[in-house]
């Protein structure tokens, strides 16, 4: 009876050691995958959300200023305002 109990204790110790090793390997593999993903994404030359929003706001302001200047020119020349270049009637791009 004592030998079975000792054998069972040894088996439990081995399994605990294996579980710890597997957990450590899992953490290492996850960290390696995260590092590789960061490297891959970093190489894509992406912009941050803040940079994108800043450039978008600049583009909107430039478009509004351009439309205002076109309307002013048309008013000074006495004709109807011209549609922005590159745009067909109805707002679709040419």
C-alpha positions in Angstrom: 0.0 0.0 0.0 2.8 2.4 0.9 4.6 1.7 -2.5 1.4 2.6 -4.4 1.0 5.8 -2.4 4.7 6.7 -3.1 4.3 5.9 -6.8 1.2 8.1 -6.9 3.0 11.0 -5.2 5.9 10.7 -7.7 3.4 10.7 -10.6 1.7 13.8 -9.2 5.1 15.6 -8.8 6.0 14.7 -12.4 2.7 15.9 -13.7 2.9 19.2 -11.7 6.4 19.7 -13.1 5.2 19.0 -16.6 2.2 21.4 -16.2 4.6 24.2 -15.0 6.9 23.6 -17.9 4.0 23.6 -20.4 2.6 26.8 -18.9 6.1 28.4 -19.1 6.4 27.3 -22.8 3.0 28.7 -23.5 3.9 32.1 -22.0 7.2 32.1 -24.0 5.4 31.2 -27.2 2.8 33.9 -26.7 5.4 36.5 -26.0 7.4 35.5 -29.1 4.2 35.7 -31.2 3.4 39.1 -29.8 6.9 40.4 -30.6 6.8 39.0 -34.1 3.3 40.6 -34.6 4.6 43.9 -33.4 7.6 43.7 -35.7 5.3 42.8 -38.7 2.8 45.6 -37.9 5.6 48.1 -37.3 7.0 47.4 -40.8 3.6 48.2 -42.4 4.2 52.0 -42.0 0.8 52.6 -40.5 -0.3 55.9 -38.9 -1.8 56.3 -35.5 -5.5 57.2 -35.1 -4.5 60.7 -33.7 -2.3 61.4 -36.8 -5.1 60.3 -39.1 -7.7 62.4 -37.4 -5.4 65.5 -37.5 -4.7 65.1 -41.3 -8.4 64.5 -41.9 -9.3 67.8 -40.1 -6.7 69.6 -42.1 -8.1 68.2 -45.4 -11.7 69.2 -44.4 -10.5 72.7 -43.5 -8.7 73.0 -46.9 -11.7 71.8 -48.8 -14.0 74.3 -47.0 -11.5 77.1 -47.7 -11.3 76.1 -51.4 -15.1 76.0 -51.7 -15.3 79.4 -50.1 -12.7 80.9 -52.4 -14.4 79.4 -55.4 -17.7 81.0 -54.4 -15.9 84.3 -53.8 -14.2 84.2 -57.2 -17.6 83.3 -58.9 -19.3 86.2 -57.1 -16.5 88.6 -58.2 -16.7 87.4 -61.8 -20.5 87.5 -61.8 -20.9 83.8 -62.8 -22.1 80.6 -61.1 -19.7 78.9 -58.8 -17.6 76.2 -60.5 -17.6 72.6 -59.4 -14.4 71.5 -57.7 -12.0 69.7 -60.1 -12.1 66.0 -60.3 -15.8 65.8 -59.3 -18.7 65.1 -61.7 -22.2 66.4 -61.1 -23.9 64.6 -58.2 -20.7 64.5 -56.1 -19.2 61.4 -57.7 -15.5 61.4 -58.5 -14.7 61.5 -62.2 
